[in-house]
């Protein structure tokens, strides 16, 4: 019985960790042409409480956002944040 309880506890712990892991969101962005553009977007998302990190690939036109554990952010908030700084959103894809 003791082994079963230890196994079940370990299983629940693993499940909790996987559910609380942050998700990546990939945003296709237009009008980015340089590192200054990348820095503007990074600084903009640094002000958004739900975002853990922001990576920008200017050449690929891609912004990758990592959402904090137990947090969510809407597509609309992502779009409005990017558009606030003068860029266009071409698409948003969420990884699970």
N, C-alpha and C positions, 0 to 999 in steps of 0.2 A: 504494500500500500504506500509506503514512504517513497519508493521509486516512482510510482505513478504520480504522486503529488509533485515531486521534483520535476518530472517530465512535463506535466501539465503547466506548472509555473513557468518553465523555460519556454514552452510553446506560446503561452500568453505574452510573455515578455517580447519574444521575437515578433509576434503579431502587432503589438503596440508600437514597437520601433518602426516597423514597415509602414504602419498607418500614419505615424507622425512625421515621417520623412518628408522633406520639402519636395515639391514638384517643380520641374522646369517648364517654362513657358517660352516658346520661340516666337518672336515677332518679326515679321518681314517689314522693313521700314524703307521708305523712299526718301530721296533728297539728302542722304548723308554722303558727304564727299571727302571728309578729312578727319583727322584725329580731334580737332576742335569740336566737330559734330559729335563724335563719340563721347568726349568729356562732358559735353552739355547734357546728353542723354543720361550718362552715368550719374551726374550730379542731380539731375531731376529725379531719378529713381531712388537716390540716397535719401530723399526727403519723404518717400512713401513708406509708411510704417510696416506694411505687409511684405516688403521686399528685403530679402537677405543679401542678395548680390545681383549685380548687373554686369554682363559681359557684352561688348559691342564689337562686331566684325563689320567694319566700314565697307571693305571690298565686297563682301557677301550680302551687305544690306540686312544684316541679322542682329537682333538684340535678343540675348538669352537672359531671362529673369529667373531667379531662384526665389521661391516664396518661402517665408519663414514657416517653421513647423506650427501646425494648428492655426494657420492663418489662411485666408482666401482673398483673392483680388479679382474683380470683375474685368471682363474684356473692355467694357466701357471706360473703366478707370485707367486701364493700360493705354487705351487709345487716346483718351483726353490728356493724359500726361505727356505722351509723345507729341500730340498735335499742339499742345501748349508751347512747346519749344520750336515749332515751325516745321515739323517733319510729318510725313504722311504714313499711315499704317496700311500696308497692302494685305496683311493677313496675320492671324494669331493661331498658333497651334500649341495645344497643351499635351505634355507627356504625362503619363500616369505612372 
